[in-house]
């Protein structure tokens, strides 16, 4: 199988737009926000993030969770005050207690480690409330703790506690210890104040904050002991303080500290003590981490197939055989054979294939094929591949992603160079991505780790990771309100933002009926029709004058819109499969290509140059203004076009096709197809229509209430042509020789209809603006 590289505007999402949500639009987004984000990405190339929106879930189930089978109680002792202290190996995101403690930073940005895991499990509300608190009260001081809403976590509240942050290279424990003890006391004061019965406390500051684990465990246990035994206590006493961690080294250190401080008469077994001693060195080994904006980049020593992030990135060969390559072989072995079956037929978009995770501990896998020739091409391929994975994860609301050291195999880059390019891609992404994401580079090789670590240190010098001093302290913010609900759109161009905004506006304003016009509806099969039957709305499919459409009706406006979005999601999947199949057909032509991939570029034409002036002159129309022109370059399409030109022996003509915004990228990728741009009336056959000039194109393709119009200027091989008629699916046979066929048909002198996509080559994408049309009305 083959892949194609991603197309990004200078590697960044430069334009942003916030769209407020209220009423029914808020309810709709809360029901299908992540799916909506993926549709917007596929249709318009925009990344959508959602603020102030709680995606609906069964809260009753979340609140009634019981400890999982994996939860293990390792130690328990009753203090003189009657408070039980216990040590658990368990997942805090699934641990049912009155309150879970989060190891937070001063700005309550839950971007890595335990904080990220709790934020993800609790849903958007955890971070939204934290953001609101910081905006209203300022940073939380080191040693402080505040109470927030746990969202979907199986507890009554979450306590965000800020422990001390130490230097990774020279940790000053004597200076940090009083601050860590203050943090634990702040937690226990809140337990008393809120009359909590059970609280789960992790090893605060031992992870990303670099507090040596053995000393951390001792400080936490000693503070709990002192708080409940070394003073006259008349307030509320909890039933149990649970010291809960998920990794074995930390659990063993907590158990060791409890035996040593709380129950010295009962010593640990020899095997436990030995294990505890061995764990200290490993636990004290920290991982290089750099924070850039809301993106936290971490370098880990380990195996990519063992990562537990939302997304794992795999590198594959052009054949898609996962047994080729060390990384993909390891991923296949861990995931199981079903992964290989899926990837063989999975659609490939922008050089990345998404599949299920199967037995891997992630939500999905992104498979990227990085092959190229020439230094510049190789480096650009790697940069674009990493960026595509990051923006795809962002579009699907993923909060964490793990990369192996890409480029050191098939691309033959040095380890140091691969580290620089991958880090540059993350830094580029972090500049414009507004939400929280954890990015991990994972390698099991010491030499690769060292090269990547050096690059991380270079990044660390550029990025500011210091915390601002606290402005004001509050111990509770459960009564505060989250940020106003909104959709944040990011795109490479203002035109893409406006297209997405108008589509969303029309969608949310629809009154009980939605019309979806898309000729890929004709590609629906049994699976899609079964999905339509389960939408529980009135669905009507029609095909009139070459136009396929689906109409969704129902009693509830919100239900109709949600059903419409499900149809749109089905169409996105169909289109991606279509692109993959067409690419395979193109490459089966045995073309003399350097690599078995389909690659293309859209290069913006300089407004002040002669080429732009020529394009604007050829596209002139009294109601249009050319605002942007892009040159299309696709070596595979060009070779196929030349072969067709030699076969037909015809001179190409410059012609135009008007196309919906969502198909511009597909034209650049796989050329022209009848599904992309059916005219107002297919009076001359069911083929691919072109107009001699823009004026004729405006008549052929009539759309209303648009601000931006998109035209593709193409070289077209009409060859031997004859008048067309309705219903033709192929050119008619020649009158003189029934075994031979015309090359095309026509509608007068200004319209040509082709039945082979290789007879037309896209040269320029021209974005025009209707001069007399006001901007799209404000979003509701």
Secondary structure, DSSP 4 states (H G I P E B T S, - for coil): --------STTS--EEEEEE--THHHHHHHHHHHHHHHHHHHHHS-EEEEES------HHHHHT----TT-EEEEEEE-TTS-EEEEEE--GGG--EEEEEEEE-TT----SHHHHHHHHHH-HHHHHHHHHHHHHH-PPPTT-EEEE--TTSSEEEEEEEE-----SSS--HHHHHHHHHHHHHHHHHHHHHTT-SEEEE--TTSSTT---HHHHHHHHHHHHHHHHHSS---S---SEEEEEESSHHHHHHHHHHHHHHT-TTSPPPHHHHHHHHHHHHHHH----EEEETTEEEEEEES-GGG--SSEEEEE--TT--TTSSHHHHHHHHHH-HHHHHHHHH--EETTEEEEE-TTSSSSEEEEE----SSHHHHHHHHHHHHHHHHHHHHHTT--EEEE--TTSSTT---HHHHHHHHHHHHHHHHHH--S-EEEEEEE--HHHHHHHHHHHHHHHHHS--PPPPPS---SB-TTSPPPPPEEEEEESSHHHHHHHHHHHHHHHH--SEEEEE-GGGGG--HHHHHHHHTT-SEEEEEEETTEEEEEEE-S-HHHHHHHHHHHHHHHHHHHHHHHHHHHHHHHTT----SSS----EEEEPPTTSHHHHHHHHHT--TTEEEEEEEEEE-HHHHHHHHHHHHHHT---EEEEEE--GGGHHHHHHH---TTT---S--TT-SSEEEESSHHHHHHHS---S-SEEEEEEEEE---SEEE--TT-SSPPBPSS-TTSB-SEEESTTSEEEES-GGGEEEEEEEEEEETT-PPPPPP-
